Amino acid sequence: MYLFTETILSSCPHEDYCRLMTILSLIALFFQTIVAFTLINDWKKTKSEYTKFLTVVRTIHIFYTLLGSTIGEFRFFLPRKTAICHGVIRFFGDYSCGISLNLLLTFISVESFSVVYAFNGQYNIICRKVKFHENNLFQLASFGLFIIIIIGIFICLNFALISRNEAIDLWYISDGELNLYLKKEYALLAFGGQKQYLLFIVLFFIALNFINFFVHYVVILKMMVEFINKLREHNKTTSIKNDYTTQLNHHIINSLLPAIFLFLPLLHVFIIVVFFYDEQYFWYTKPTTNTIAFIILIYAIVSALYIIFFKYKSLEKQKNIFTKKVKLNKKVTTKGQSN
């Protein structure tokens, strides 16, 4: 993490960029820590499997933020398939830098898995009336595919890394701007050369991940909407009111956030690498080269703030219900005394 001057934690190659990323990282860590502690307290009170799962996921978010902002600190040079690490990991060599970046890149798949799993778990509780983790064959097959995809992406990315000398010959010597980064002690990583085909396998896994995410999500959403609509009809004929619309809306928003903040920048990177790789497009690719790292941090902040907002609204709703009950009890007591 760049502390507005070069330290053992960071050897910043671009001061303005590093300052911005440090500020965003600190904001993200602040809100993520609040969310994690809030969820831990909720889980201790409720012992809810859903809350426990969210607690684990939000703790993993803290790890990924630290990985991107302190451990690795990556700077990309798209459309050239190379990056440098200027965080603590630079002391552990180029391969450690590559593994760190590959872990960060799997975040999108891990996050899409966790979003669908949380939504699926609520469907189990609300609609199927079973436990959070009690999945049927379709659900288990889908989650098994998610896990295979995550492992496949990580393994392929690690095998796709090329050596430092090959990276220098391929990307750095011919580029005057990149050549400057060889004069400082940065760890570097690169893809391409004879291992280019592995990146296409990674793209296949990412596309498969998106399809699996979309299919599983739409199937569960459709069944939940049907269930809630039937429940509304049932509520008209009974005094017992059960309305899960708030939970459904919450999960829809929570699922749209990664779709907007993670899949779109991933598509942006794909378009740059596949189509906008010539020098004539550098006017666009150079300023947007670190978009994915920037947007992951924005997503970390927005998703944490949304959880805080949802918790606040839930507490406010509970207080209003409690206040109404107290007022109703007072009215009943007053009428009883007057009689």
Phi, psi and omega per residue, in radians:
M1 nan 2.194 -3.098
Y2 -1.361 1.956 -3.087
L3 -1.654 0.773 3.081
F4 1.108 0.295 2.966
T5 -2.910 2.731 -3.110
E6 -1.231 2.259 3.101
T7 -2.352 -3.094 3.073
I8 -1.106 -0.418 -3.120
L9 -1.315 -0.465 -3.057
S10 -2.766 2.426 3.006
S11 -2.084 1.553 -2.897
C12 -1.287 2.268 3.098
P13 -1.516 -0.257 -3.082
H14 -2.634 1.811 -2.911
E15 -1.055 -0.829 -3.103
D16 -1.069 -0.769 3.118
Y17 -1.075 -0.795 -3.102
C18 -1.139 -0.674 3.100
R19 -1.082 -0.814 3.141
L20 -1.055 -0.817 -3.107
M21 -1.166 -0.610 3.098
T22 -1.145 -0.780 3.127
I23 -1.071 -0.804 3.124
L24 -1.106 -0.694 3.136
S25 -1.118 -0.748 3.132
L26 -1.138 -0.706 3.089
I27 -1.099 -0.792 -3.140
A28 -1.074 -0.805 -3.137
L29 -1.092 -0.660 3.137
F30 -1.069 -0.919 -3.106
F31 -1.237 -0.623 3.109
Q32 -1.126 -0.657 3.110
T33 -1.163 -0.726 3.082
I34 -1.035 -0.808 -3.133
V35 -1.087 -0.775 -3.116
A36 -1.069 -0.806 3.136
F37 -1.163 -0.660 3.097
T38 -1.077 -0.780 -3.132
L39 -1.195 -0.642 3.088
I40 -1.078 -0.777 3.104
N41 -1.104 -0.727 3.104
D42 -1.083 -0.743 -3.116
W43 -1.151 -0.675 3.101
K44 -1.073 -0.627 -3.128
K45 -1.353 -0.769 -2.980
T46 -1.703 -0.434 -3.032
K47 0.999 0.507 -3.109
S48 -1.325 2.326 3.103
E49 -1.140 -0.629 3.115
Y50 -1.102 -0.818 3.128
T51 -1.127 -0.672 3.098
K52 -1.074 -0.761 3.125
F53 -1.100 -0.787 3.115
L54 -1.064 -0.663 3.126
T55 -1.064 -0.780 3.118
V56 -1.096 -0.786 -3.119
V57 -1.085 -0.795 -3.100
R58 -1.220 -0.493 3.042
T59 -1.211 -0.675 3.065
I60 -1.088 -0.621 3.083
H61 -1.013 -0.723 3.124
I62 -1.074 -0.750 3.118
F63 -1.047 -0.795 -3.113
Y64 -1.139 -0.643 3.098
T65 -1.132 -0.751 3.086
L66 -1.128 -0.656 3.124
L67 -1.080 -0.755 -3.108
G68 -1.369 -0.515 -2.990
S69 -1.804 -0.390 -3.064
T70 -2.194 -0.881 -3.065
I71 -1.233 -0.948 -3.078
G72 -1.627 -1.029 -3.002
E73 0.895 1.519 -3.020
F74 -1.729 2.505 2.975
R75 -2.218 2.141 -3.076
F76 -1.647 2.774 3.130
F77 -2.319 0.801 3.131
L78 -1.062 2.583 0.131
P79 -1.439 0.001 3.050
R80 -1.221 2.258 -2.988
K81 -1.455 1.141 3.138
T82 -2.608 2.790 3.125
A83 -2.708 2.865 3.050
I84 -2.116 2.705 3.019
C85 -1.923 2.176 3.116
H86 -2.092 0.281 3.058
G87 -1.627 -2.806 -3.095
V88 -1.047 -0.563 -3.052
I89 -1.112 -0.279 -3.113
R90 -1.097 -0.423 3.135
F91 -1.318 -0.208 -3.069
F92 -1.839 0.137 3.004
G93 1.706 3.006 -3.051
D94 -1.175 -0.704 -3.079
Y95 -1.155 -0.672 3.084
S96 -1.103 -0.658 3.071
C97 -1.061 -0.776 3.141
G98 -1.118 -0.766 3.125
I99 -1.095 -0.704 3.134
S100 -1.071 -0.785 3.119
L101 -1.125 -0.718 -3.138
N102 -1.113 -0.631 3.042
L103 -1.091 -0.735 3.138
L104 -1.141 -0.680 -3.126
L105 -1.197 -0.488 3.089
T106 -1.298 -0.163 -3.140
F107 -0.976 -0.667 -3.099
I108 -1.092 -0.753 3.117
S109 -1.214 -0.722 3.120
V110 -1.093 -0.722 -3.116
E111 -1.196 -0.718 3.115
S112 -1.121 -0.648 3.068
F113 -1.090 -0.823 -3.078
S114 -1.158 -0.640 3.124
V115 -1.125 -0.842 -3.141
V116 -1.153 -0.675 -3.121
Y117 -1.133 -0.709 3.113
A118 -1.137 -0.776 3.108
F119 -1.093 -0.755 3.125
N120 -1.100 -0.698 3.129
G121 -1.121 -0.698 3.081
Q122 -1.165 -0.616 3.049
Y123 -1.086 -0.731 3.102
N124 -1.023 -0.773 -3.083
I125 -1.249 -0.836 -3.016
I126 -1.345 -0.836 -2.995
C127 -1.656 -0.811 -3.076
R128 -1.498 -0.236 3.138
K129 1.014 0.728 3.073
V130 -2.186 -3.090 -3.114
K131 -1.276 2.820 -3.077
F132 -0.960 -0.769 -3.062
H133 -1.647 0.117 -3.060
E134 -1.530 1.580 -3.019
N135 -1.784 2.643 3.068
N136 -1.526 -3.073 -3.040
L137 -1.102 -0.731 3.115
F138 -1.060 -0.784 -3.122
Q139 -1.134 -0.775 -3.138
L140 -1.107 -0.696 3.124
A141 -1.116 -0.734 3.136
S142 -1.117 -0.792 -3.131
F143 -1.222 -0.578 3.046
G144 -1.083 -0.701 3.094
L145 -1.131 -0.705 3.073
F146 -0.982 -0.820 -3.095
I147 -1.138 -0.743 3.099
I148 -1.058 -0.731 3.139
I149 -1.099 -0.812 -3.126
I150 -1.053 -0.815 3.129
I151 -1.131 -0.730 -3.139
G152 -1.078 -0.767 3.119
I153 -1.071 -0.810 -3.093
F154 -1.121 -0.780 -3.124
I155 -1.138 -0.813 -3.119
C156 -1.096 -0.710 3.123
L157 -1.113 -0.680 3.131
N158 -1.171 -0.724 3.116
F159 -1.255 -0.390 -3.122
A160 -1.368 -0.246 3.137
L161 -1.121 2.393 3.090
I162 -1.860 2.866 -3.072
S163 -1.198 2.848 -3.130
R164 -1.062 -0.798 -3.117
N165 -1.089 -0.735 3.118
E166 -1.145 -0.663 3.120
A167 -1.131 -0.724 3.134
I168 -1.115 -0.782 3.127
D169 -1.122 -0.669 -3.030
L170 -1.378 -0.719 -2.965
W171 -2.080 -0.572 -2.895
Y172 -1.643 -0.737 -3.060
I173 -1.099 -0.710 -3.075
S174 -1.403 -0.086 -3.081
D175 -2.085 1.977 -3.095
G176 -1.060 -0.649 3.137
E177 -1.156 -0.824 -3.124
L178 -1.208 -0.500 -3.141
N179 -1.015 -0.551 -3.125
L180 -1.120 -0.524 -3.100
Y181 -1.283 -0.231 3.106
L182 -1.378 -0.252 -3.093
K183 -1.427 -0.201 3.115
K184 -2.013 2.889 -3.084
E185 -1.445 1.276 3.043
Y186 -1.839 2.518 2.939
A187 -1.460 2.470 -3.127
L188 -2.258 2.733 3.084
L189 -2.406 2.727 -3.139
A190 -2.752 2.706 3.057
F191 -2.157 2.916 3.078
G192 2.075 -2.700 -3.123
G193 1.091 -2.411 -3.117
Q194 -1.262 -0.238 -3.130
K195 -1.727 0.255 -3.120
Q196 -0.981 -0.625 -3.075
Y197 -1.067 -0.502 -3.139
L198 -1.140 -0.534 3.108
L199 -1.178 -0.575 3.081
F200 -1.210 -0.583 3.046
I201 -1.145 -0.700 3.088
V202 -1.068 -0.772 3.113
L203 -1.065 -0.652 3.084
F204 -1.094 -0.787 3.127
F205 -1.091 -0.711 3.141
I206 -1.128 -0.751 3.092
A207 -1.087 -0.720 3.113
L208 -1.123 -0.663 3.101
N209 -1.085 -0.766 -3.140
F210 -1.132 -0.753 3.132
I211 -1.092 -0.784 3.138
N212 -1.102 -0.728 3.095
F213 -1.032 -0.853 -3.069
F214 -1.139 -0.826 -3.098
V215 -1.104 -0.862 -3.125
H216 -1.078 -0.770 -3.106
Y217 -1.109 -0.815 -3.102
V218 -1.138 -0.717 3.129
V219 -1.073 -0.825 -3.138
I220 -1.158 -0.740 3.140
L221 -1.053 -0.787 -3.132
K222 -1.030 -0.799 -3.111
M223 -1.204 -0.613 3.114
M224 -1.192 -0.731 3.122
V225 -1.096 -0.760 3.106
E226 -1.065 -0.738 -3.137
F227 -1.116 -0.783 -3.101
I228 -1.191 -0.643 3.076
N229 -1.102 -0.730 3.080
K230 -1.129 -0.650 3.141
L231 -1.145 -0.665 3.101
R232 -1.096 -0.713 3.093
E233 -1.121 -0.683 3.121
H234 -1.168 -0.646 -3.126
N235 -1.074 -0.460 -3.138
K236 -1.214 -0.357 -3.062
T237 -1.876 0.091 -3.108
T238 -2.455 2.752 3.114
S239 -1.465 -0.243 3.131
I240 -1.526 2.009 -3.052
K241 -1.802 2.107 3.051
N242 -2.150 1.951 -3.097
D243 -2.233 1.989 -3.102
Y244 -1.775 0.312 -3.091
T245 -1.052 -0.700 -3.126
T246 -1.064 -0.804 3.123
Q247 -1.094 -0.707 -3.138
L248 -1.113 -0.816 3.121
N249 -1.059 -0.698 3.124
H250 -1.036 -0.792 -3.099
H251 -1.259 -0.560 3.086
I252 -1.117 -0.820 3.118
I253 -1.109 -0.770 -3.120
N254 -1.103 -0.475 3.131
S255 -1.496 -0.545 3.136
L256 -1.243 -0.522 -3.106
L257 -1.000 -0.915 3.110
P258 -1.161 -0.545 3.113
A259 -1.076 -0.701 -3.118
I260 -1.378 -0.833 -2.978
F261 -1.512 -0.307 -3.080
L262 -2.006 -0.803 -3.096
F263 -1.236 -0.644 -3.123
L264 -1.156 -0.824 3.073
P265 -1.126 -0.517 3.066
L266 -1.144 -0.705 3.061
L267 -1.103 -0.667 3.105
H268 -1.055 -0.788 3.119
V269 -1.105 -0.754 3.130
F270 -1.030 -0.794 -3.123
I271 -1.101 -0.718 3.139
I272 -1.105 -0.852 -3.056
V273 -1.179 -0.664 -3.037
V274 -1.526 -0.671 -2.994
F275 -1.983 -0.719 -3.016
F276 -1.782 0.838 -3.051
Y277 -1.645 -0.189 -3.124
D278 -1.342 2.785 -3.124
E279 -1.078 -0.487 -3.122
Q280 -1.116 -0.304 3.135
Y281 -1.762 0.081 -3.086
F282 -1.059 -0.485 3.118
W283 -1.036 -0.482 3.129
Y284 -1.721 -0.744 -3.020
T285 -1.260 -0.626 -3.116
K286 -1.148 -0.836 3.127
P287 -1.152 -0.430 -3.073
T288 -1.839 0.213 -3.025
T289 -1.085 -0.556 -3.107
N290 -1.805 0.403 -3.122
T291 -0.990 -0.758 -3.041
I292 -1.136 -0.707 3.111
A293 -1.165 -0.713 3.131
F294 -1.103 -0.806 -3.062
I295 -1.269 -0.537 3.058
I296 -1.060 -0.704 3.098
L297 -1.188 -0.712 3.076
I298 -1.058 -0.745 3.102
Y299 -1.064 -0.745 3.132
A300 -1.029 -0.713 3.137
I301 -1.227 -0.862 -3.076
V302 -1.103 -0.786 -3.114
S303 -1.149 -0.648 3.090
A304 -1.169 -0.751 3.109
L305 -1.098 -0.646 3.134
Y306 -1.142 -0.719 3.096
I307 -1.066 -0.763 3.118
I308 -1.078 -0.773 3.123
F309 -1.074 -0.792 -3.125
F310 -1.110 -0.720 3.117
K311 -1.116 -0.710 3.126
Y312 -1.093 -0.803 3.139
K313 -1.131 -0.626 3.111
S314 -1.148 -0.751 3.104
L315 -1.130 -0.706 3.116
E316 -1.086 -0.717 3.123
K317 -1.135 -0.741 3.117
Q318 -1.102 -0.694 3.112
K319 -1.126 -0.719 3.123
N320 -1.110 -0.728 3.103
I321 -1.111 -0.749 3.134
F322 -1.112 -0.739 3.128
T323 -1.085 -0.751 3.115
K324 -1.091 -0.702 3.126
K325 -1.128 -0.727 3.124
V326 -1.098 -0.785 3.130
K327 -1.099 -0.719 3.133
L328 -1.119 -0.736 3.114
N329 -1.114 -0.651 3.113
K330 -1.135 -0.723 3.119
K331 -1.106 -0.762 3.131
V332 -1.099 -0.739 3.134
T333 -1.130 -0.738 3.139
T334 -1.106 -0.753 3.112
K335 -1.115 -0.693 3.138
G336 -1.128 -0.694 3.138
Q337 -1.206 -0.652 -3.136
S338 -1.204 -0.551 3.105
N339 -1.318 nan nan
